[in-house]
C-alpha cells in the first residue's frame, strides 16, 4: 500500500489510510439493502408516505380504509391501491371487521427503517 500523507501549512499529518480506514463493514448485507430499497421505493410515493404518517399518528396505529378516503380526498379505489402496495411490501397488516378493512402498521418494519436511517 502506498502511504499518502496530507500536508497542511507545512505540518505533516498521519497517513490518509490511518485517519480514514476503508469501509469494509456496515449494518446491511446486500440482501437486506435490496429488500429495504424496495420498501423505500414504495414510500417514495407522496400519497403512500402521507398514508403511513396518518396511520402512525393514530393511537393504535390502525385505521379503517374508509376514514382515509375522506381524510385525503382521494377516491376509494386509489386509496385501496396504495394500501395494497404498502400491505404487499410488509409495511401494513389488514383485518376485516364487518364491512370495513382496518390497516395497522407493522412495528418491526418501522423499527428496521428507523434503525437504518
MILOMI-475676 format. One record per residue: x, y, z of N, C-alpha, C, O in turn; residue in one letter; residue number from 1. Coordinates in nm, 2 decimals. Layout:
BEGIN
node n.X=X; n.Y=Y; n.Z=Z; ca.X=X; ca.Y=Y; ca.Z=Z; c.X=X; c.Y=Y; c.Z=Z; o.X=X; o.Y=Y; o.Z=Z; code=A; pos=NUM;
...
***
This chain:
BEGIN
node n.X=0.08; n.Y=-0.12; n.Z=0.00; ca.X=0.00; ca.Y=0.00; ca.Z=0.00; c.X=0.09; c.Y=0.12; c.Z=0.00; o.X=0.19; o.Y=0.13; o.Z=0.08; code=X; pos=1;
node n.X=0.06; n.Y=0.22; n.Z=-0.08; ca.X=0.13; ca.Y=0.34; ca.Z=-0.09; c.X=0.09; c.Y=0.43; c.Z=0.02; o.X=-0.03; o.Y=0.45; o.Z=0.04; code=X; pos=2;
node n.X=0.18; n.Y=0.49; n.Z=0.09; ca.X=0.15; ca.Y=0.58; ca.Z=0.20; c.X=0.13; c.Y=0.72; c.Z=0.15; o.X=0.22; o.Y=0.78; o.Z=0.09; code=X; pos=3;
node n.X=0.01; n.Y=0.77; n.Z=0.18; ca.X=-0.02; ca.Y=0.90; ca.Z=0.13; c.X=-0.03; c.Y=0.99; c.Z=0.26; o.X=-0.10; o.Y=0.95; o.Z=0.35; code=X; pos=4;
node n.X=0.04; n.Y=1.10; n.Z=0.26; ca.X=0.03; ca.Y=1.19; ca.Z=0.37; c.X=-0.04; c.Y=1.32; c.Z=0.33; o.X=-0.03; o.Y=1.36; o.Z=0.21; code=X; pos=5;
node n.X=-0.10; n.Y=1.39; n.Z=0.42; ca.X=-0.16; ca.Y=1.52; ca.Z=0.40; c.X=-0.07; c.Y=1.63; c.Z=0.45; o.X=-0.01; o.Y=1.61; o.Z=0.56; code=X; pos=6;
node n.X=-0.05; n.Y=1.73; n.Z=0.38; ca.X=0.03; ca.Y=1.84; ca.Z=0.42; c.X=-0.07; c.Y=1.96; c.Z=0.44; o.X=-0.14; o.Y=2.00; o.Z=0.35; code=X; pos=7;
node n.X=-0.06; n.Y=2.03; n.Z=0.55; ca.X=-0.13; ca.Y=2.15; ca.Z=0.58; c.X=-0.04; c.Y=2.25; c.Z=0.64; o.X=0.00; o.Y=2.24; o.Z=0.75; code=X; pos=8;
node n.X=-0.02; n.Y=2.36; n.Z=0.56; ca.X=0.07; ca.Y=2.46; ca.Z=0.61; c.X=0.21; c.Y=2.41; c.Z=0.65; o.X=0.26; o.Y=2.46; o.Z=0.75; code=X; pos=9;
node n.X=0.26; n.Y=2.31; n.Z=0.58; ca.X=0.39; ca.Y=2.25; ca.Z=0.62; c.X=0.39; c.Y=2.16; c.Z=0.74; o.X=0.49; o.Y=2.11; o.Z=0.77; code=X; pos=10;
node n.X=0.27; n.Y=2.13; n.Z=0.79; ca.X=0.26; ca.Y=2.04; ca.Z=0.91; c.X=0.22; c.Y=1.90; c.Z=0.85; o.X=0.12; o.Y=1.89; o.Z=0.78; code=X; pos=11;
node n.X=0.30; n.Y=1.80; n.Z=0.89; ca.X=0.27; ca.Y=1.66; ca.Z=0.85; c.X=0.16; c.Y=1.60; c.Z=0.93; o.X=0.15; o.Y=1.62; o.Z=1.05; code=X; pos=12;
node n.X=0.07; n.Y=1.54; n.Z=0.86; ca.X=-0.05; ca.Y=1.47; ca.Z=0.93; c.X=-0.03; c.Y=1.32; c.Z=0.91; o.X=0.05; o.Y=1.28; o.Z=0.83; code=X; pos=13;
node n.X=-0.10; n.Y=1.24; n.Z=0.99; ca.X=-0.08; ca.Y=1.09; ca.Z=0.97; c.X=-0.12; c.Y=1.05; c.Z=0.83; o.X=-0.20; o.Y=1.12; o.Z=0.76; code=X; pos=14;
node n.X=-0.07; n.Y=0.94; n.Z=0.79; ca.X=-0.11; ca.Y=0.89; ca.Z=0.66; c.X=-0.26; c.Y=0.88; c.Z=0.64; o.X=-0.33; o.Y=0.85; o.Z=0.74; code=X; pos=15;
node n.X=-0.31; n.Y=0.91; n.Z=0.52; ca.X=-0.46; ca.Y=0.91; ca.Z=0.50; c.X=-0.52; c.Y=0.78; c.Z=0.54; o.X=-0.64; o.Y=0.78; o.Z=0.59; code=X; pos=16;
node n.X=-0.46; n.Y=0.67; n.Z=0.51; ca.X=-0.52; ca.Y=0.54; ca.Z=0.54; c.X=-0.54; c.Y=0.52; c.Z=0.69; o.X=-0.62; o.Y=0.43; o.Z=0.73; code=X; pos=17;
node n.X=-0.47; n.Y=0.59; n.Z=0.78; ca.X=-0.48; ca.Y=0.58; ca.Z=0.92; c.X=-0.60; c.Y=0.66; c.Z=0.97; o.X=-0.67; o.Y=0.62; o.Z=1.06; code=X; pos=18;
node n.X=-0.63; n.Y=0.78; n.Z=0.91; ca.X=-0.74; ca.Y=0.86; ca.Z=0.96; c.X=-0.88; c.Y=0.81; c.Z=0.89; o.X=-0.98; o.Y=0.83; o.Z=0.96; code=X; pos=19;
node n.X=-0.87; n.Y=0.76; n.Z=0.78; ca.X=-0.99; ca.Y=0.72; ca.Z=0.71; c.X=-0.98; c.Y=0.58; c.Z=0.66; o.X=-0.96; o.Y=0.55; o.Z=0.54; code=X; pos=20;
node n.X=-1.00; n.Y=0.48; n.Z=0.75; ca.X=-1.00; ca.Y=0.34; ca.Z=0.71; c.X=-1.11; c.Y=0.31; c.Z=0.61; o.X=-1.21; o.Y=0.37; o.Z=0.61; code=X; pos=21;
node n.X=-1.08; n.Y=0.21; n.Z=0.53; ca.X=-1.18; ca.Y=0.17; ca.Z=0.43; c.X=-1.31; c.Y=0.12; c.Z=0.50; o.X=-1.30; o.Y=0.06; o.Z=0.61; code=X; pos=22;
node n.X=-1.42; n.Y=0.14; n.Z=0.44; ca.X=-1.55; ca.Y=0.09; ca.Z=0.50; c.X=-1.57; c.Y=-0.05; c.Z=0.45; o.X=-1.63; o.Y=-0.08; o.Z=0.35; code=X; pos=23;
node n.X=-1.52; n.Y=-0.14; n.Z=0.53; ca.X=-1.54; ca.Y=-0.28; ca.Z=0.50; c.X=-1.65; c.Y=-0.35; c.Z=0.57; o.X=-1.69; o.Y=-0.46; o.Z=0.53; code=X; pos=24;
node n.X=-1.71; n.Y=-0.28; n.Z=0.67; ca.X=-1.82; ca.Y=-0.34; ca.Z=0.74; c.X=-1.93; c.Y=-0.24; c.Z=0.75; o.X=-1.91; o.Y=-0.12; o.Z=0.76; code=X; pos=25;
node n.X=-2.05; n.Y=-0.29; n.Z=0.75; ca.X=-2.17; ca.Y=-0.20; ca.Z=0.76; c.X=-2.28; c.Y=-0.27; c.Z=0.83; o.X=-2.27; o.Y=-0.39; o.Z=0.86; code=X; pos=26;
node n.X=-2.39; n.Y=-0.20; n.Z=0.84; ca.X=-2.51; ca.Y=-0.26; ca.Z=0.91; c.X=-2.58; c.Y=-0.36; c.Z=0.82; o.X=-2.65; o.Y=-0.45; o.Z=0.87; code=X; pos=27;
node n.X=-2.58; n.Y=-0.33; n.Z=0.69; ca.X=-2.67; ca.Y=-0.40; ca.Z=0.60; c.X=-2.59; c.Y=-0.50; c.Z=0.51; o.X=-2.48; o.Y=-0.47; o.Z=0.46; code=X; pos=28;
node n.X=-2.65; n.Y=-0.62; n.Z=0.49; ca.X=-2.60; ca.Y=-0.71; ca.Z=0.39; c.X=-2.65; c.Y=-0.66; c.Z=0.25; o.X=-2.75; o.Y=-0.59; o.Z=0.25; code=X; pos=29;
node n.X=-2.60; n.Y=-0.71; n.Z=0.14; ca.X=-2.65; ca.Y=-0.68; ca.Z=0.01; c.X=-2.80; c.Y=-0.72; c.Z=0.00; o.X=-2.88; o.Y=-0.65; o.Z=-0.06; code=X; pos=30;
node n.X=-2.84; n.Y=-0.83; n.Z=0.06; ca.X=-2.97; ca.Y=-0.88; ca.Z=0.05; c.X=-3.07; c.Y=-0.79; c.Z=0.13; o.X=-3.18; o.Y=-0.76; o.Z=0.08; code=X; pos=31;
node n.X=-3.02; n.Y=-0.75; n.Z=0.25; ca.X=-3.10; ca.Y=-0.65; ca.Z=0.33; c.X=-3.12; c.Y=-0.52; c.Z=0.26; o.X=-3.23; o.Y=-0.46; o.Z=0.26; code=X; pos=32;
node n.X=-3.01; n.Y=-0.47; n.Z=0.19; ca.X=-3.02; ca.Y=-0.35; ca.Z=0.12; c.X=-3.12; c.Y=-0.35; c.Z=0.01; o.X=-3.19; o.Y=-0.26; o.Z=-0.02; code=X; pos=33;
node n.X=-3.12; n.Y=-0.47; n.Z=-0.06; ca.X=-3.21; ca.Y=-0.48; ca.Z=-0.17; c.X=-3.36; c.Y=-0.48; c.Z=-0.12; o.X=-3.44; o.Y=-0.42; o.Z=-0.18; code=X; pos=34;
node n.X=-3.38; n.Y=-0.55; n.Z=-0.01; ca.X=-3.52; ca.Y=-0.56; ca.Z=0.05; c.X=-3.56; c.Y=-0.42; c.Z=0.09; o.X=-3.67; o.Y=-0.37; o.Z=0.07; code=X; pos=35;
node n.X=-3.47; n.Y=-0.35; n.Z=0.16; ca.X=-3.50; ca.Y=-0.21; ca.Z=0.21; c.X=-3.52; c.Y=-0.11; c.Z=0.09; o.X=-3.61; o.Y=-0.02; o.Z=0.10; code=X; pos=36;
node n.X=-3.45; n.Y=-0.13; n.Z=-0.01; ca.X=-3.47; ca.Y=-0.04; ca.Z=-0.13; c.X=-3.61; c.Y=-0.06; c.Z=-0.18; o.X=-3.67; o.Y=0.04; o.Z=-0.23; code=X; pos=37;
node n.X=-3.66; n.Y=-0.18; n.Z=-0.18; ca.X=-3.80; ca.Y=-0.20; ca.Z=-0.23; c.X=-3.90; c.Y=-0.12; c.Z=-0.14; o.X=-3.99; o.Y=-0.07; o.Z=-0.19; code=X; pos=38;
node n.X=-3.88; n.Y=-0.13; n.Z=-0.01; ca.X=-3.97; ca.Y=-0.06; ca.Z=0.08; c.X=-3.95; c.Y=0.09; c.Z=0.06; o.X=-4.06; o.Y=0.16; o.Z=0.06; code=X; pos=39;
node n.X=-3.83; n.Y=0.14; n.Z=0.04; ca.X=-3.82; ca.Y=0.29; ca.Z=0.02; c.X=-3.88; c.Y=0.33; c.Z=-0.11; o.X=-3.92; o.Y=0.44; o.Z=-0.13; code=X; pos=40;
node n.X=-3.88; n.Y=0.24; n.Z=-0.21; ca.X=-3.95; ca.Y=0.27; ca.Z=-0.34; c.X=-4.10; c.Y=0.29; c.Z=-0.32; o.X=-4.16; o.Y=0.38; o.Z=-0.37; code=X; pos=41;
node n.X=-4.15; n.Y=0.20; n.Z=-0.23; ca.X=-4.29; ca.Y=0.21; ca.Z=-0.20; c.X=-4.32; c.Y=0.34; c.Z=-0.13; o.X=-4.42; o.Y=0.41; o.Z=-0.16; code=X; pos=42;
node n.X=-4.24; n.Y=0.38; n.Z=-0.04; ca.X=-4.26; ca.Y=0.50; ca.Z=0.04; c.X=-4.21; c.Y=0.63; c.Z=-0.04; o.X=-4.23; o.Y=0.74; o.Z=0.00; code=X; pos=43;
node n.X=-4.16; n.Y=0.61; n.Z=-0.16; ca.X=-4.12; ca.Y=0.72; ca.Z=-0.24; c.X=-4.24; c.Y=0.79; c.Z=-0.31; o.X=-4.22; o.Y=0.90; o.Z=-0.36; code=X; pos=44;
node n.X=-4.35; n.Y=0.73; n.Z=-0.30; ca.X=-4.48; ca.Y=0.79; ca.Z=-0.35; c.X=-4.53; c.Y=0.88; c.Z=-0.24; o.X=-4.55; o.Y=0.84; o.Z=-0.13; code=X; pos=45;
node n.X=-4.56; n.Y=1.01; n.Z=-0.27; ca.X=-4.60; ca.Y=1.10; ca.Z=-0.16; c.X=-4.73; c.Y=1.06; c.Z=-0.09; o.X=-4.75; o.Y=1.08; o.Z=0.03; code=X; pos=46;
node n.X=-4.83; n.Y=1.00; n.Z=-0.17; ca.X=-4.95; ca.Y=0.96; ca.Z=-0.11; c.X=-4.93; c.Y=0.85; c.Z=-0.01; o.X=-4.99; o.Y=0.84; o.Z=0.09; code=X; pos=47;
node n.X=-4.84; n.Y=0.75; n.Z=-0.05; ca.X=-4.81; ca.Y=0.64; ca.Z=0.05; c.X=-4.74; c.Y=0.69; c.Z=0.17; o.X=-4.77; o.Y=0.64; o.Z=0.28; code=X; pos=48;
node n.X=-4.65; n.Y=0.78; n.Z=0.15; ca.X=-4.58; ca.Y=0.84; ca.Z=0.27; c.X=-4.68; c.Y=0.91; c.Z=0.36; o.X=-4.67; o.Y=0.90; o.Z=0.48; code=X; pos=49;
node n.X=-4.78; n.Y=0.98; n.Z=0.30; ca.X=-4.88; ca.Y=1.05; ca.Z=0.38; c.X=-4.97; c.Y=0.95; c.Z=0.45; o.X=-5.00; o.Y=0.97; o.Z=0.56; code=X; pos=50;
node n.X=-5.01; n.Y=0.84; n.Z=0.38; ca.X=-5.09; ca.Y=0.74; ca.Z=0.44; c.X=-5.02; c.Y=0.68; c.Z=0.56; o.X=-5.08; o.Y=0.66; o.Z=0.67; code=X; pos=51;
node n.X=-4.89; n.Y=0.65; n.Z=0.54; ca.X=-4.81; ca.Y=0.59; ca.Z=0.65; c.X=-4.81; c.Y=0.68; c.Z=0.77; o.X=-4.82; o.Y=0.64; o.Z=0.89; code=X; pos=52;
node n.X=-4.79; n.Y=0.81; n.Z=0.75; ca.X=-4.79; ca.Y=0.91; ca.Z=0.85; c.X=-4.92; c.Y=0.92; c.Z=0.92; o.X=-4.93; o.Y=0.93; o.Z=1.05; code=X; pos=53;
node n.X=-5.03; n.Y=0.92; n.Z=0.85; ca.X=-5.16; ca.Y=0.92; ca.Z=0.91; c.X=-5.19; c.Y=0.80; c.Z=1.00; o.X=-5.24; o.Y=0.82; o.Z=1.11; code=X; pos=54;
node n.X=-5.16; n.Y=0.69; n.Z=0.95; ca.X=-5.18; ca.Y=0.56; ca.Z=1.03; c.X=-5.09; c.Y=0.56; c.Z=1.15; o.X=-5.14; o.Y=0.53; o.Z=1.26; code=X; pos=55;
node n.X=-4.97; n.Y=0.60; n.Z=1.14; ca.X=-4.87; ca.Y=0.61; ca.Z=1.25; c.X=-4.92; c.Y=0.71; c.Z=1.36; o.X=-4.89; o.Y=0.69; o.Z=1.48; code=X; pos=56;
node n.X=-4.99; n.Y=0.81; n.Z=1.32; ca.X=-5.03; ca.Y=0.91; ca.Z=1.41; c.X=-5.16; c.Y=0.87; c.Z=1.50; o.X=-5.19; o.Y=0.94; o.Z=1.60; code=X; pos=57;
node n.X=-5.22; n.Y=0.76; n.Z=1.46; ca.X=-5.34; ca.Y=0.71; ca.Z=1.54; c.X=-5.29; c.Y=0.65; c.Z=1.66; o.X=-5.19; o.Y=0.58; o.Z=1.67; code=X; pos=58;
node n.X=-5.37; n.Y=0.66; n.Z=1.77; ca.X=-5.33; ca.Y=0.60; ca.Z=1.90; c.X=-5.29; c.Y=0.45; c.Z=1.89; o.X=-5.20; o.Y=0.40; o.Z=1.95; code=X; pos=59;
node n.X=-5.37; n.Y=0.37; n.Z=1.81; ca.X=-5.34; ca.Y=0.23; ca.Z=1.80; c.X=-5.26; c.Y=0.20; c.Z=1.67; o.X=-5.24; o.Y=0.08; o.Z=1.64; code=X; pos=60;
node n.X=-5.22; n.Y=0.30; n.Z=1.60; ca.X=-5.15; ca.Y=0.29; ca.Z=1.47; c.X=-5.23; c.Y=0.20; c.Z=1.38; o.X=-5.18; o.Y=0.11; o.Z=1.31; code=X; pos=61;
node n.X=-5.36; n.Y=0.22; n.Z=1.38; ca.X=-5.46; ca.Y=0.15; ca.Z=1.30; c.X=-5.57; c.Y=0.24; c.Z=1.25; o.X=-5.61; o.Y=0.33; o.Z=1.32; code=X; pos=62;
node n.X=-5.62; n.Y=0.21; n.Z=1.13; ca.X=-5.73; ca.Y=0.30; ca.Z=1.08; c.X=-5.81; c.Y=0.22; c.Z=0.98; o.X=-5.75; o.Y=0.14; o.Z=0.90; code=X; pos=63;
node n.X=-5.94; n.Y=0.24; n.Z=0.97; ca.X=-6.02; ca.Y=0.18; ca.Z=0.86; c.X=-5.99; c.Y=0.25; c.Z=0.73; o.X=-5.98; o.Y=0.37; o.Z=0.73; code=X; pos=64;
node n.X=-5.99; n.Y=0.18; n.Z=0.62; ca.X=-5.96; ca.Y=0.24; ca.Z=0.49; c.X=-6.06; c.Y=0.35; c.Z=0.46; o.X=-6.02; o.Y=0.45; o.Z=0.40; code=X; pos=65;
node n.X=-6.19; n.Y=0.33; n.Z=0.50; ca.X=-6.29; ca.Y=0.43; ca.Z=0.46; c.X=-6.25; c.Y=0.57; c.Z=0.53; o.X=-6.29; o.Y=0.67; o.Z=0.47; code=X; pos=66;
node n.X=-6.19; n.Y=0.57; n.Z=0.64; ca.X=-6.15; ca.Y=0.70; ca.Z=0.70; c.X=-6.04; c.Y=0.77; c.Z=0.62; o.X=-6.04; o.Y=0.90; o.Z=0.62; code=X; pos=67;
node n.X=-5.96; n.Y=0.70; n.Z=0.56; ca.X=-5.85; ca.Y=0.76; ca.Z=0.48; c.X=-5.91; c.Y=0.82; c.Z=0.35; o.X=-5.85; o.Y=0.92; o.Z=0.30; code=X; pos=68;
node n.X=-6.01; n.Y=0.77; n.Z=0.30; ca.X=-6.07; ca.Y=0.82; ca.Z=0.17; c.X=-6.12; c.Y=0.97; c.Z=0.20; o.X=-6.08; o.Y=1.06; o.Z=0.13; code=X; pos=69;
node n.X=-6.19; n.Y=0.98; n.Z=0.31; ca.X=-6.24; ca.Y=1.12; ca.Z=0.34; c.X=-6.13; c.Y=1.21; c.Z=0.38; o.X=-6.13; o.Y=1.33; o.Z=0.34; code=X; pos=70;
node n.X=-6.03; n.Y=1.16; n.Z=0.45; ca.X=-5.92; ca.Y=1.25; ca.Z=0.50; c.X=-5.84; c.Y=1.30; c.Z=0.39; o.X=-5.80; o.Y=1.42; o.Z=0.38; code=X; pos=71;
node n.X=-5.80; n.Y=1.21; n.Z=0.29; ca.X=-5.71; ca.Y=1.25; ca.Z=0.18; c.X=-5.79; c.Y=1.31; c.Z=0.06; o.X=-5.72; o.Y=1.38; o.Z=-0.02; code=X; pos=72;
node n.X=-5.92; n.Y=1.29; n.Z=0.06; ca.X=-5.99; ca.Y=1.34; ca.Z=-0.06; c.X=-5.96; c.Y=1.27; c.Z=-0.19; o.X=-5.98; o.Y=1.33; o.Z=-0.29; code=X; pos=73;
node n.X=-5.92; n.Y=1.15; n.Z=-0.18; ca.X=-5.89; ca.Y=1.07; ca.Z=-0.30; c.X=-6.00; c.Y=0.96; c.Z=-0.31; o.X=-6.08; o.Y=0.93; o.Z=-0.21; code=X; pos=74;
node n.X=-6.02; n.Y=0.90; n.Z=-0.42; ca.X=-6.12; ca.Y=0.80; ca.Z=-0.44; c.X=-6.09; c.Y=0.67; c.Z=-0.37; o.X=-5.97; o.Y=0.65; o.Z=-0.34; code=X; pos=75;
node n.X=-6.19; n.Y=0.60; n.Z=-0.34; ca.X=-6.17; ca.Y=0.47; ca.Z=-0.26; c.X=-6.08; c.Y=0.37; c.Z=-0.34; o.X=-5.99; o.Y=0.31; o.Z=-0.28; code=X; pos=76;
node n.X=-6.10; n.Y=0.36; n.Z=-0.47; ca.X=-6.00; ca.Y=0.27; ca.Z=-0.54; c.X=-5.86; c.Y=0.31; c.Z=-0.54; o.X=-5.77; o.Y=0.23; o.Z=-0.53; code=X; pos=77;
node n.X=-5.83; n.Y=0.45; n.Z=-0.54; ca.X=-5.70; ca.Y=0.50; ca.Z=-0.53; c.X=-5.64; c.Y=0.47; c.Z=-0.40; o.X=-5.52; o.Y=0.42; o.Z=-0.39; code=X; pos=78;
node n.X=-5.71; n.Y=0.49; n.Z=-0.29; ca.X=-5.66; ca.Y=0.46; ca.Z=-0.15; c.X=-5.64; c.Y=0.31; c.Z=-0.14; o.X=-5.54; o.Y=0.27; o.Z=-0.09; code=X; pos=79;
node n.X=-5.73; n.Y=0.23; n.Z=-0.19; ca.X=-5.72; ca.Y=0.08; ca.Z=-0.18; c.X=-5.59; c.Y=0.04; c.Z=-0.25; o.X=-5.52; o.Y=-0.05; o.Z=-0.20; code=X; pos=80;
node n.X=-5.56; n.Y=0.09; n.Z=-0.37; ca.X=-5.44; ca.Y=0.06; ca.Z=-0.44; c.X=-5.32; c.Y=0.08; c.Z=-0.36; o.X=-5.23; o.Y=0.00; o.Z=-0.35; code=X; pos=81;
node n.X=-5.31; n.Y=0.20; n.Z=-0.30; ca.X=-5.19; ca.Y=0.24; ca.Z=-0.23; c.X=-5.18; c.Y=0.16; c.Z=-0.10; o.X=-5.07; o.Y=0.11; o.Z=-0.07; code=X; pos=82;
node n.X=-5.29; n.Y=0.13; n.Z=-0.03; ca.X=-5.28; ca.Y=0.04; ca.Z=0.08; c.X=-5.24; c.Y=-0.10; c.Z=0.05; o.X=-5.17; o.Y=-0.16; o.Z=0.12; code=X; pos=83;
node n.X=-5.29; n.Y=-0.15; n.Z=-0.07; ca.X=-5.25; ca.Y=-0.28; ca.Z=-0.11; c.X=-5.10; c.Y=-0.29; c.Z=-0.14; o.X=-5.03; o.Y=-0.39; o.Z=-0.10; code=X; pos=84;
node n.X=-5.04; n.Y=-0.19; n.Z=-0.20; ca.X=-4.90; ca.Y=-0.18; ca.Z=-0.23; c.X=-4.82; c.Y=-0.18; c.Z=-0.10; o.X=-4.72; o.Y=-0.25; o.Z=-0.09; code=X; pos=85;
node n.X=-4.87; n.Y=-0.11; n.Z=0.00; ca.X=-4.80; ca.Y=-0.10; ca.Z=0.13; c.X=-4.81; c.Y=-0.23; c.Z=0.20; o.X=-4.72; o.Y=-0.27; o.Z=0.27; code=X; pos=86;
node n.X=-4.93; n.Y=-0.29; n.Z=0.19; ca.X=-4.95; ca.Y=-0.42; ca.Z=0.26; c.X=-4.86; c.Y=-0.53; c.Z=0.20; o.X=-4.79; o.Y=-0.61; o.Z=0.27; code=X; pos=87;
node n.X=-4.85; n.Y=-0.53; n.Z=0.06; ca.X=-4.76; ca.Y=-0.63; ca.Z=0.00; c.X=-4.61; c.Y=-0.60; c.Z=0.03; o.X=-4.53; o.Y=-0.70; o.Z=0.02; code=X; pos=88;
node n.X=-4.58; n.Y=-0.48; n.Z=0.06; ca.X=-4.44; ca.Y=-0.45; ca.Z=0.09; c.X=-4.41; c.Y=-0.49; c.Z=0.24; o.X=-4.29; o.Y=-0.48; o.Z=0.28; code=X; pos=89;
node n.X=-4.51; n.Y=-0.52; n.Z=0.31; ca.X=-4.49; ca.Y=-0.56; ca.Z=0.45; c.X=-4.49; c.Y=-0.45; c.Z=0.55; o.X=-4.45; o.Y=-0.46; o.Z=0.67; code=X; pos=90;
node n.X=-4.54; n.Y=-0.33; n.Z=0.51; ca.X=-4.55; ca.Y=-0.22; ca.Z=0.60; c.X=-4.67; c.Y=-0.22; c.Z=0.68; o.X=-4.68; o.Y=-0.16; o.Z=0.79; code=X; pos=91;
node n.X=-4.78; n.Y=-0.28; n.Z=0.63; ca.X=-4.91; ca.Y=-0.29; ca.Z=0.69; c.X=-4.96; c.Y=-0.43; c.Z=0.71; o.X=-4.93; o.Y=-0.52; o.Z=0.63; code=X; pos=92;
node n.X=-5.05; n.Y=-0.45; n.Z=0.81; ca.X=-5.13; ca.Y=-0.57; ca.Z=0.81; c.X=-5.27; c.Y=-0.52; c.Z=0.79; o.X=-5.30; o.Y=-0.40; o.Z=0.81; code=X; pos=93;
node n.X=-5.36; n.Y=-0.61; n.Z=0.76; ca.X=-5.50; ca.Y=-0.57; ca.Z=0.75; c.X=-5.59; c.Y=-0.68; c.Z=0.81; o.X=-5.56; o.Y=-0.80; o.Z=0.82; code=X; pos=94;
node n.X=-5.71; n.Y=-0.63; n.Z=0.86; ca.X=-5.81; ca.Y=-0.72; ca.Z=0.92; c.X=-5.95; c.Y=-0.67; c.Z=0.89; o.X=-5.98; o.Y=-0.55; o.Z=0.90; code=X; pos=95;
node n.X=-6.03; n.Y=-0.76; n.Z=0.84; ca.X=-6.17; ca.Y=-0.72; ca.Z=0.81; c.X=-6.25; c.Y=-0.73; c.Z=0.93; o.X=-6.24; o.Y=-0.83; o.Z=1.01; code=X; pos=96;
node n.X=-6.33; n.Y=-0.62; n.Z=0.96; ca.X=-6.42; ca.Y=-0.62; ca.Z=1.07; c.X=-6.55; c.Y=-0.57; c.Z=1.01; o.X=-6.57; o.Y=-0.46; o.Z=0.98; code=X; pos=97;
node n.X=-6.64; n.Y=-0.67; n.Z=0.99; ca.X=-6.77; ca.Y=-0.64; ca.Z=0.93; c.X=-6.74; c.Y=-0.60; c.Z=0.78; o.X=-6.68; o.Y=-0.68; o.Z=0.71; code=X; pos=98;
node n.X=-6.79; n.Y=-0.48; n.Z=0.74; ca.X=-6.76; ca.Y=-0.44; ca.Z=0.60; c.X=-6.64; c.Y=-0.36; c.Z=0.59; o.X=-6.59; o.Y=-0.33; o.Z=0.48; code=X; pos=99;
node n.X=-6.58; n.Y=-0.32; n.Z=0.70; ca.X=-6.46; ca.Y=-0.23; ca.Z=0.70; c.X=-6.33; c.Y=-0.32; c.Z=0.70; o.X=-6.32; o.Y=-0.42; o.Z=0.77; code=X; pos=100;
node n.X=-6.23; n.Y=-0.27; n.Z=0.64; ca.X=-6.09; ca.Y=-0.33; ca.Z=0.65; c.X=-6.01; c.Y=-0.23; c.Z=0.72; o.X=-5.99; o.Y=-0.11; o.Z=0.68; code=X; pos=101;
node n.X=-5.95; n.Y=-0.28; n.Z=0.83; ca.X=-5.86; ca.Y=-0.19; ca.Z=0.91; c.X=-5.71; c.Y=-0.22; c.Z=0.88; o.X=-5.68; o.Y=-0.34; o.Z=0.87; code=X; pos=102;
node n.X=-5.64; n.Y=-0.12; n.Z=0.86; ca.X=-5.49; ca.Y=-0.13; ca.Z=0.83; c.X=-5.41; c.Y=-0.09; c.Z=0.95; o.X=-5.44; o.Y=0.01; o.Z=1.01; code=X; pos=103;
node n.X=-5.31; n.Y=-0.17; n.Z=0.98; ca.X=-5.23; ca.Y=-0.14; ca.Z=1.10; c.X=-5.08; c.Y=-0.15; c.Z=1.06; o.X=-5.04; o.Y=-0.23; o.Z=0.97; code=X; pos=104;
node n.X=-5.00; n.Y=-0.06; n.Z=1.12; ca.X=-4.86; ca.Y=-0.06; ca.Z=1.09; c.X=-4.79; c.Y=-0.18; c.Z=1.14; o.X=-4.84; o.Y=-0.24; o.Z=1.24; code=X; pos=105;
node n.X=-4.69; n.Y=-0.23; n.Z=1.08; ca.X=-4.61; ca.Y=-0.34; ca.Z=1.12; c.X=-4.49; c.Y=-0.28; c.Z=1.20; o.X=-4.40; o.Y=-0.22; o.Z=1.14; code=X; pos=106;
node n.X=-4.50; n.Y=-0.29; n.Z=1.33; ca.X=-4.39; ca.Y=-0.22; ca.Z=1.41; c.X=-4.25; c.Y=-0.26; c.Z=1.38; o.X=-4.16; o.Y=-0.18; o.Z=1.39; code=X; pos=107;
node n.X=-4.23; n.Y=-0.39; n.Z=1.36; ca.X=-4.10; ca.Y=-0.44; ca.Z=1.33; c.X=-4.04; c.Y=-0.37; c.Z=1.20; o.X=-3.92; o.Y=-0.34; o.Z=1.19; code=X; pos=108;
node n.X=-4.13; n.Y=-0.35; n.Z=1.10; ca.X=-4.08; ca.Y=-0.29; ca.Z=0.98; c.X=-4.04; c.Y=-0.15; c.Z=1.00; o.X=-3.94; o.Y=-0.10; o.Z=0.95; code=X; pos=109;
node n.X=-4.12; n.Y=-0.07; n.Z=1.08; ca.X=-4.09; ca.Y=0.06; ca.Z=1.11; c.X=-3.96; c.Y=0.07; c.Z=1.20; o.X=-3.88; o.Y=0.16; o.Z=1.18; code=X; pos=110;
node n.X=-3.94; n.Y=-0.02; n.Z=1.29; ca.X=-3.82; ca.Y=-0.02; ca.Z=1.37; c.X=-3.70; c.Y=-0.04; c.Z=1.28; o.X=-3.59; o.Y=0.02; o.Z=1.31; code=X; pos=111;
node n.X=-3.71; n.Y=-0.13; n.Z=1.18; ca.X=-3.60; ca.Y=-0.15; ca.Z=1.09; c.X=-3.57; c.Y=-0.03; c.Z=1.01; o.X=-3.45; o.Y=0.01; o.Z=1.00; code=X; pos=112;
node n.X=-3.67; n.Y=0.04; n.Z=0.96; ca.X=-3.65; ca.Y=0.16; ca.Z=0.89; c.X=-3.58; c.Y=0.27; c.Z=0.98; o.X=-3.49; o.Y=0.34; o.Z=0.93; code=X; pos=113;
node n.X=-3.63; n.Y=0.28; n.Z=1.10; ca.X=-3.57; ca.Y=0.38; ca.Z=1.19; c.X=-3.42; c.Y=0.35; c.Z=1.22; o.X=-3.33; o.Y=0.44; o.Z=1.22; code=X; pos=114;
node n.X=-3.39; n.Y=0.22; n.Z=1.24; ca.X=-3.25; ca.Y=0.18; ca.Z=1.26; c.X=-3.16; c.Y=0.21; c.Z=1.15; o.X=-3.05; o.Y=0.25; o.Z=1.17; code=X; pos=115;
node n.X=-3.21; n.Y=0.18; n.Z=1.03; ca.X=-3.13; ca.Y=0.21; ca.Z=0.91; c.X=-3.10; c.Y=0.36; c.Z=0.89; o.X=-3.00; o.Y=0.40; o.Z=0.85; code=X; pos=116;
node n.X=-3.21; n.Y=0.43; n.Z=0.91; ca.X=-3.19; ca.Y=0.58; ca.Z=0.89; c.X=-3.12; c.Y=0.64; c.Z=1.01; o.X=-3.10; o.Y=0.76; o.Z=1.01; code=X; pos=117;
***
